[in-house]
């Protein structure tokens, strides 16, 4: 692949990622095209705030996220942090707490 084509595809993919569009590319493939993926940071206070905005107890929040109650407690205390799809889902709920209605 020529460098100009690779650069153009990288620019296109960066725009898609920034807009939240799903792509069939893996994170590794995106990085090969120079796409920068924003890391999601979730501080304990933010997790507690998200749970508070959704008006859920720790037990119900854990059930919706398909994790243990202990995990939610540890996230809110800062001894552990969520990973993978759980982190993404909490981040989405932080932006749109009403999404929780679709999960129940």
C-alpha positions as a Markdown table, in Angstrom:
| # | Residue | x | y | z |
|---|---|---|---|---|
| 1 | Unk | 0.0 | 0.0 | 0.0 |
| 2 | Unk | 1.4 | 3.4 | -0.9 |
| 3 | Unk | 2.1 | 5.8 | 1.9 |
| 4 | Unk | -0.4 | 8.4 | 0.6 |
| 5 | Unk | -3.2 | 5.7 | 0.5 |
| 6 | Unk | -2.3 | 4.5 | 4.0 |
| 7 | Unk | -2.3 | 8.1 | 5.3 |
| 8 | Unk | -5.7 | 8.8 | 3.7 |
| 9 | Unk | -7.1 | 5.6 | 5.2 |
| 10 | Unk | -5.7 | 6.5 | 8.6 |
| 11 | Unk | -7.3 | 10.0 | 8.4 |
| 12 | Unk | -10.6 | 8.4 | 7.4 |
| 13 | Unk | -10.4 | 5.9 | 10.2 |
| 14 | Unk | -9.4 | 8.5 | 12.8 |
| 15 | Unk | -12.5 | 10.5 | 11.8 |
| 16 | Unk | -14.7 | 7.4 | 12.2 |
| 17 | Unk | -13.3 | 6.6 | 15.6 |
| 18 | Unk | -13.7 | 10.2 | 16.8 |
| 19 | Unk | -17.3 | 10.1 | 15.7 |
| 20 | Unk | -17.9 | 6.9 | 17.5 |
| 21 | Unk | -18.5 | 4.8 | 14.4 |
| 22 | Unk | -17.8 | 1.1 | 14.8 |
| 23 | Unk | -15.2 | -0.3 | 12.4 |
| 24 | Unk | -14.3 | -3.9 | 11.6 |
| 25 | Unk | -10.6 | -3.0 | 12.4 |
| 26 | Unk | -8.9 | -4.3 | 15.6 |
| 27 | Unk | -7.2 | -1.8 | 17.9 |
| 28 | Unk | -3.8 | -3.1 | 16.6 |
| 29 | Unk | -4.8 | -2.6 | 13.0 |
| 30 | Unk | -6.0 | 1.0 | 13.8 |
| 31 | Unk | -2.7 | 1.8 | 15.4 |
| 32 | Unk | -0.9 | 0.6 | 12.3 |
| 33 | Unk | -2.7 | 3.3 | 10.4 |
| 34 | Unk | -1.8 | 5.9 | 13.0 |
| 35 | Unk | -5.2 | 6.1 | 14.6 |
| 36 | Unk | -5.1 | 7.4 | 18.1 |
| 37 | Unk | -7.6 | 5.8 | 20.4 |
| 38 | Unk | -8.6 | 7.8 | 23.5 |
| 39 | Unk | -8.0 | 5.9 | 26.7 |
| 40 | Unk | -11.0 | 5.8 | 29.1 |
| 41 | Unk | -10.1 | 6.8 | 32.7 |
| 42 | Unk | -12.6 | 6.1 | 35.4 |
| 43 | Unk | -11.7 | 7.4 | 38.8 |
| 44 | Unk | -13.6 | 6.0 | 41.8 |
| 45 | Unk | -15.6 | 9.2 | 42.3 |
| 46 | Unk | -16.7 | 9.1 | 38.7 |
| 47 | Unk | -17.9 | 5.5 | 39.0 |
| 48 | Unk | -19.9 | 6.4 | 42.1 |
| 49 | Unk | -21.3 | 9.5 | 40.4 |
| 50 | Unk | -22.4 | 7.3 | 37.4 |
| 51 | Unk | -24.1 | 4.9 | 39.7 |
| 52 | Unk | -25.7 | 7.8 | 41.6 |
| 53 | Unk | -27.0 | 9.4 | 38.3 |
| 54 | Unk | -28.5 | 6.1 | 37.3 |
| 55 | Unk | -30.2 | 5.9 | 40.8 |
| 56 | Unk | -29.0 | 2.3 | 41.3 |
| 57 | Unk | -27.8 | 0.5 | 44.4 |
| 58 | Unk | -24.4 | -1.2 | 44.2 |
| 59 | Unk | -26.0 | -4.6 | 43.9 |
| 60 | Unk | -28.3 | -3.6 | 41.0 |
| 61 | Unk | -25.4 | -1.8 | 39.2 |
| 62 | Unk | -23.3 | -4.9 | 39.6 |
| 63 | Unk | -26.1 | -7.1 | 38.2 |
| 64 | Unk | -26.6 | -4.8 | 35.1 |
| 65 | Unk | -22.8 | -4.8 | 34.4 |
| 66 | Unk | -22.6 | -8.5 | 35.0 |
| 67 | Unk | -20.0 | -8.2 | 37.7 |
| 68 | Unk | -19.9 | -9.0 | 41.3 |
| 69 | Unk | -21.0 | -6.6 | 44.0 |
| 70 | Unk | -17.5 | -6.9 | 45.4 |
| 71 | Unk | -16.1 | -5.5 | 42.1 |
| 72 | Unk | -18.4 | -2.4 | 42.3 |
| 73 | Unk | -17.4 | -1.8 | 45.9 |
| 74 | Unk | -13.7 | -2.1 | 45.1 |
| 75 | Unk | -14.0 | 0.2 | 42.1 |
| 76 | Unk | -15.7 | 2.9 | 44.2 |
| 77 | Unk | -13.0 | 2.5 | 46.9 |
| 78 | Unk | -10.2 | 2.7 | 44.3 |
| 79 | Unk | -8.7 | -0.7 | 45.0 |
| 80 | Unk | -9.5 | -2.0 | 41.6 |
| 81 | Unk | -10.6 | -0.5 | 38.3 |
| 82 | Unk | -13.0 | -1.8 | 35.7 |
| 83 | Unk | -11.6 | -3.2 | 32.4 |
| 84 | Unk | -12.7 | -3.9 | 28.9 |
| 85 | Unk | -16.3 | -3.7 | 27.9 |
| 86 | Unk | -17.4 | -2.9 | 31.5 |
| 87 | Unk | -15.2 | 0.3 | 31.4 |
| 88 | Unk | -16.8 | 1.2 | 28.0 |
| 89 | Unk | -20.3 | 0.7 | 29.3 |
| 90 | Unk | -19.7 | 2.7 | 32.5 |
| 91 | Unk | -18.3 | 5.5 | 30.3 |
| 92 | Unk | -21.4 | 5.4 | 28.1 |
| 93 | Unk | -23.7 | 5.5 | 31.2 |
| 94 | Unk | -21.7 | 8.6 | 32.4 |
| 95 | Unk | -22.7 | 10.4 | 29.2 |
| 96 | Unk | -26.3 | 9.1 | 29.0 |
| 97 | Unk | -27.5 | 7.7 | 32.3 |
| 98 | Unk | -30.9 | 7.0 | 30.7 |
| 99 | Unk | -29.3 | 4.1 | 28.8 |
| 100 | Unk | -29.7 | 2.1 | 31.9 |
| 101 | Unk | -33.4 | 1.7 | 31.1 |
| 102 | Unk | -32.4 | -0.3 | 28.0 |
| 103 | Unk | -30.2 | -2.6 | 30.2 |
| 104 | Unk | -32.9 | -3.5 | 32.7 |
